[in-house]
C-alpha cells in the first residue's frame, strides 16, 4: 500500500473541497494500485 501525492490547480482544488467537482480525468502517468491512498494537494 502506497501514498501518492498529486498537485491540483487552486481553482479545481477549491471545487473538489466544496463538493462541486466529483472526479477528474488524467492521463496515466504513474502506477496506482488498489488500496493505495491518493492525496490531492493545492
Secondary structure, 3 states (H helix, E strand, C coil): CCEEEEECCHHHHHHHHHCCCCCCCCCCCCCCCCCCEEEEEC
